Amino acid sequence: MKPLHISEDILPIADFKARASEVVRRLREHRRPVVITQSGKPAAVLLSPEEFDRLTYRARFLDAVGEGLADADAGRVVSDETLGTLLDDEFGKHEP
């Protein structure tokens, strides 16, 4: 994600309502998030669909890595040989 430009990427909600189409178009062109404020406080952040997908993919990946590390720390692992046997039993022996 590109860094936020304070002067361009923080908008009061009234400005967003008046210029929503332009804001969304700029969002996709500049690939930066837009912060919408309400009563002077952050109320929402707009992201392009591509940026949202990238962030959620990254979060899922990091969660999976964390789960894997927790499994390894807890001893919930199998050797390569055991894994090969389990896979052969489940899917049949694979001949190269």
C-alpha positions in Angstrom: 0.0 0.0 0.0 1.3 3.4 -0.9 1.7 5.9 2.0 -1.1 8.2 2.9 -0.8 11.9 1.7 -2.4 13.8 4.5 -3.3 16.8 2.4 -5.1 14.7 -0.2 -6.2 11.5 1.4 -8.1 12.6 4.5 -11.6 13.9 3.8 -14.5 15.1 5.9 -17.6 13.0 5.2 -19.4 16.0 3.6 -16.6 16.4 1.1 -16.7 12.6 0.4 -20.5 12.7 -0.2 -20.1 15.7 -2.6 -17.3 14.1 -4.6 -17.7 10.3 -4.1 -17.3 9.4 -7.7 -14.1 11.5 -8.0 -12.7 10.0 -4.7 -13.3 6.5 -5.9 -11.7 7.1 -9.3 -8.7 8.7 -7.6 -8.5 5.8 -5.1 -7.9 3.4 -7.9 -5.5 5.6 -9.8 -3.2 6.5 -6.9 -3.6 3.2 -5.0 -3.6 5.0 -1.6 -6.2 4.6 1.1 -8.6 7.4 1.8 -9.6 8.3 5.4 -13.1 9.7 5.9 -13.6 11.8 9.0 -16.8 12.5 10.9 -16.8 15.3 13.4 -13.1 15.6 12.9 -12.3 12.0 13.9 -11.5 9.1 11.6 -14.7 7.2 10.8 -13.8 5.0 7.8 -11.0 4.0 5.4 -11.6 3.3 1.8 -9.4 0.9 -0.1 -9.4 -0.3 -3.7 -10.7 -3.8 -4.2 -7.2 -4.9 -5.2 -5.6 -3.5 -2.1 -8.3 -5.1 0.1 -7.7 -8.5 -1.6 -3.9 -8.1 -1.1 -4.3 -7.2 2.6 -6.7 -10.0 3.3 -4.5 -12.5 1.5 -1.5 -11.4 3.5 -3.5 -11.7 6.8 -4.6 -15.2 5.9 -1.0 -16.2 5.0 0.4 -14.8 8.3 -2.3 -16.6 10.2 -1.5 -19.9 8.5 2.2 -19.4 9.2 1.4 -18.6 12.9 -0.7 -21.8 13.1 2.2 -23.8 11.6 4.7 -22.4 14.0 2.3 -23.1 17.0 1.9 -26.7 15.7 5.7 -27.1 15.5 6.2 -25.7 19.0 3.5 -28.0 20.4 5.1 -31.0 18.7 2.1 -31.5 16.3 4.4 -32.5 13.4 5.1 -35.7 11.4 8.4 -36.8 9.7 8.7 -36.7 5.9 8.6 -40.4 5.8 5.4 -40.6 7.9 3.8 -37.9 5.7 4.8 -39.9 2.6 3.2 -43.0 4.0 0.0 -41.1 5.0 -0.3 -39.6 1.5 0.4 -42.9 -0.2 -2.4 -44.5 1.9 -4.8 -41.7 1.1 -4.0 -41.2 -2.6 -2.1 -44.2 -3.8 1.6 -44.7 -4.4 3.0 -42.2 -6.8 5.7 -43.5 -9.2 8.0 -40.9 -10.7 
